[in-house]
């Protein structure tokens, strides 16, 4: 369906967006506002909105809308804004391929396998959950092992509880939110077991989802065995040493009928690899310029497909940037050339975008590798000269850090590389 009507798929669009979550919808709206007349969003779900449709808790939209919304409310606002601006939304459809000339091959029940030409494309496919198979948890393979997102979908969209006594492996935000959600439904959550010595979810979720419900969080602890014939009966957990190796001599069993796995997200980049885009090995997403353009002209990317975000408000802000530049590209306006490369340095895992221009203001997103308190975010040259420094009360891997770069800071570094680091002060 396109805007509720079948059979209206055009042969050519100015901008085609792959993915109808908050990133895709935000990019499509921005492309229209930048002058692209024909914009198409392709989404694989029956209704656009992405994972937000199953996130019925509040806490979304504080930065973007100035008020606290549930996930479906945020998604509906994004979808309605796109539709109001004449964006075509094709749901229940898959993008199969995007070739080097930006010809998009898609498949849907209404249109079969079809191709549409585009002047610019935006990749906004989001991310998928890492499963317990990906981290090779040993033991039996009974029923009762779910990713946290699947459990969220079962509970919030289908009204089905995954179990009655639940253990959670990993402290990602979805797992923390499900700990609270299941507790509210009368399910006993026996504990959250996190491999790292720090939690991997937002501080507010640690407090509101675990502390407020007296759910224990076991740091430096992991699941080393799953036991059960037909259904999970128990899991074996063990502390880990400084090398993150389980200390099996101190392991213990935890009785449960369900194990939820919340061990991170993986950017959904099959299309990116088909396009042979340059991929950042740390983020597992495309390398992007300050215009969110990838290594292939006219192909832009935004949201979790580039790097995993902790707040949907930041996804929408990044999507606006990608969509605006895609829209301008489609009307013949080339993105400005970047002339400064940003290089992650001390305690910085990555930064996005990867390059910036000296003539415009930029927002750079970064994540640290380890927790630090009373530290400084520093931008410096390779010979140690400090360009910019900002004090931080703390920095943790679970929370993105934002750095605003103004032209006045960059004007002397045309053609240079600048180091981005977080250091003790």
Secondary structure, 3 states (H helix, E strand, C coil): CECCECCCCCCEEEEEEECCCHHHHHHHHHHHHCCCCCEEEECCCCCCCHHHHHCCCEEECCCCCCCCEEHHHHHHHHHHHHHHCCCEEECCEEEEEECCCCEEEEEECCCEEEEEEEEEEEECCCEEECCCCCCCCCECCCECEEEHHHHHHHHHHHCCCCCCEEEEECCCHHHHHHHHHHHHCCCEEEEEECCCCCCCCCHHHHHHHHHHHCCCEECCEEEEEEECCCECCEEEEEEECCCCCECHHHCEEEECCEEEECCCEEECCHHHHHCCCCECCCCCCECCCCCCECCCCCEEECHHHCCCCCCHHHHHHHHHHHHHHHHHHHCCCCCCCCCEEEEECCCEEEEECCEECCCCCEEEEEEECCCEEEEEEEEECCCCCEEEEEEEEEECCCCCEEEEECHHHHCCCCCCEEEEEEEEC
